[in-house]
């Protein structure tokens, strides 16, 4: 990825106005199949992620099938919250890569610290999953284009 630090305002403007060549077909207008049940894998269930987990659990037609976090305590707490809402016990995966590879996950919701948003989202998409990311999704233009290129 290119270095996004520029030595002048003109150089910075030129950088942001440069659109890299398309890596694949555009996702604009691509239809997605309707589902009666959307299976969500959560990565990051600390403060913000734990709150978002409760929001997602309130949505009809959503099942949280897997949870990943670096903290064993956070995973256990989130797993219990899923079961307390009457859903089956989710898989508890300490390694987010394994969560992304699961066949029972349709979308990976990334609620980790911002530094890991892009790598986890890219991995999810490379595994054929949809990815949802808390803000900021990315912090550089290069990271934005990495996600666009991966999705296309």
C-alpha positions as CSV (number, residue, x, y, z in Angstrom):
1,X,0.0,0.0,0.0
2,X,1.3,3.5,-0.8
3,X,2.4,5.8,1.9
4,X,-0.3,8.5,2.4
5,X,2.0,11.1,4.0
6,X,2.5,13.8,1.5
7,X,5.1,16.6,1.6
8,X,2.8,19.4,0.3
9,X,-0.8,20.2,0.0
10,X,-0.6,19.9,-3.8
11,X,0.9,16.4,-3.5
12,X,-1.9,15.5,-1.1
13,X,-4.6,16.8,-3.4
14,X,-3.1,14.8,-6.3
15,X,-3.0,11.7,-4.2
16,X,-6.6,11.9,-3.1
17,X,-7.8,12.7,-6.7
18,X,-6.0,9.6,-8.1
19,X,-8.4,6.7,-8.4
20,X,-6.6,3.3,-8.6
21,X,-7.6,1.0,-11.5
22,X,-10.6,-1.2,-10.8
23,X,-9.6,-4.7,-9.5
24,X,-12.9,-6.4,-10.5
25,X,-16.5,-5.8,-11.4
26,X,-18.3,-3.0,-9.4
27,X,-20.6,-4.1,-6.6
28,X,-23.0,-1.3,-7.5
29,X,-26.4,-2.7,-8.3
30,X,-25.4,-6.3,-7.4
31,X,-28.5,-8.0,-6.0
32,X,-28.2,-10.0,-2.8
33,X,-30.4,-13.0,-2.1
34,X,-33.1,-12.6,0.4
35,X,-32.8,-14.7,3.5
36,X,-35.3,-15.6,6.2
37,X,-32.5,-15.9,8.7
38,X,-29.2,-14.0,8.7
39,X,-26.4,-15.7,10.6
40,X,-24.1,-13.2,12.2
41,X,-20.6,-13.7,13.5
42,X,-19.4,-11.0,16.0
43,X,-15.7,-10.1,16.2
44,X,-15.1,-7.9,19.3
45,X,-17.6,-8.0,22.1
46,X,-16.0,-5.6,24.5
47,X,-17.7,-2.2,25.3
48,X,-19.1,-1.1,21.9
49,X,-19.4,-4.6,20.5
50,X,-21.3,-5.9,23.5
51,X,-23.8,-3.1,23.2
52,X,-24.1,-3.8,19.4
53,X,-24.6,-7.4,20.2
54,X,-27.8,-6.6,22.2
55,X,-29.0,-4.4,19.3
56,X,-28.6,-7.2,16.8
57,X,-30.2,-9.7,19.1
58,X,-33.3,-7.5,19.1
59,X,-33.7,-7.9,15.3
60,X,-36.1,-10.5,14.1
61,X,-34.6,-13.0,11.6
62,X,-31.1,-12.7,13.0
63,X,-29.2,-15.4,14.7
64,X,-25.7,-14.8,16.3
65,X,-23.9,-18.1,15.4
66,X,-20.3,-17.2,16.4
67,X,-18.4,-14.8,18.6
68,X,-14.7,-13.9,18.7
69,X,-12.7,-11.7,21.0
70,X,-9.2,-11.7,22.5
71,X,-10.7,-11.8,26.0
72,X,-12.1,-15.1,27.2
73,X,-14.3,-13.3,29.7
74,X,-15.8,-11.1,27.0
75,X,-16.6,-14.1,24.8
76,X,-18.2,-16.0,27.7
77,X,-20.3,-12.9,28.7
78,X,-21.5,-12.4,25.1
79,X,-22.2,-16.1,24.6
80,X,-24.4,-16.0,27.7
81,X,-26.2,-12.9,26.4
82,X,-27.0,-14.8,23.2
83,X,-28.4,-17.7,25.1
84,X,-30.3,-15.5,27.5
85,X,-32.2,-14.1,24.4
86,X,-33.4,-17.6,23.6
87,X,-30.9,-18.3,20.7
88,X,-28.8,-21.4,20.5
89,X,-25.3,-21.2,22.1
90,X,-23.0,-19.6,19.5
91,X,-19.6,-21.0,18.7
92,X,-16.9,-19.2,20.7
93,X,-13.8,-18.6,18.6
94,X,-10.8,-16.9,20.2
95,X,-9.3,-16.5,16.7
96,X,-11.3,-14.2,14.3
97,X,-9.9,-16.0,11.3
98,X,-11.6,-19.2,12.3
99,X,-14.9,-17.3,12.8
100,X,-14.6,-15.9,9.2
101,X,-14.1,-19.4,7.8
102,X,-17.2,-20.9,9.5
103,X,-20.0,-22.2,7.2
104,X,-22.7,-21.0,9.6
105,X,-21.8,-17.3,9.3
106,X,-23.3,-15.1,6.6
107,X,-22.0,-11.7,7.8
108,X,-19.1,-10.8,10.0
109,X,-19.8,-7.8,12.2
110,X,-16.4,-6.2,13.2
111,X,-16.6,-4.3,16.5
112,X,-12.9,-4.4,17.5
113,X,-10.5,-1.6,18.0
114,X,-10.2,0.5,14.8
115,X,-6.7,-0.7,13.9
116,X,-8.0,-4.2,13.1
117,X,-11.2,-3.2,11.3
118,X,-9.8,-3.5,7.8
119,X,-7.8,-6.7,8.2
120,X,-10.7,-8.6,9.7
121,X,-13.2,-7.2,7.1
122,X,-10.9,-8.1,4.3
123,X,-10.5,-11.6,5.7
124,X,-14.2,-12.0,6.0
125,X,-14.8,-11.0,2.4
126,X,-12.0,-13.3,1.2
127,X,-13.9,-16.1,3.0
128,X,-17.1,-15.2,1.0
129,X,-18.8,-13.4,3.9
130,X,-20.4,-10.0,4.0
131,X,-18.7,-7.6,6.4
132,X,-20.1,-4.9,8.6
133,X,-17.7,-2.6,10.4
134,X,-18.0,-0.1,13.2
135,X,-16.6,3.4,12.6
136,X,-14.1,4.2,11.5
137,X,-14.2,1.5,8.9
138,X,-10.8,2.6,7.6
139,X,-8.4,5.4,8.4
140,X,-6.6,5.8,5.1
141,X,-7.6,5.9,1.5
142,X,-5.4,2.9,0.8
143,X,-7.4,0.9,3.4
144,X,-10.7,2.1,1.8
145,X,-9.5,0.9,-1.6
146,X,-8.3,-2.4,-0.2
147,X,-11.8,-3.1,1.0
148,X,-13.3,-2.0,-2.3
149,X,-10.9,-4.1,-4.2
150,X,-11.6,-7.1,-2.0
151,X,-15.4,-6.7,-2.3
152,X,-15.2,-6.4,-6.1
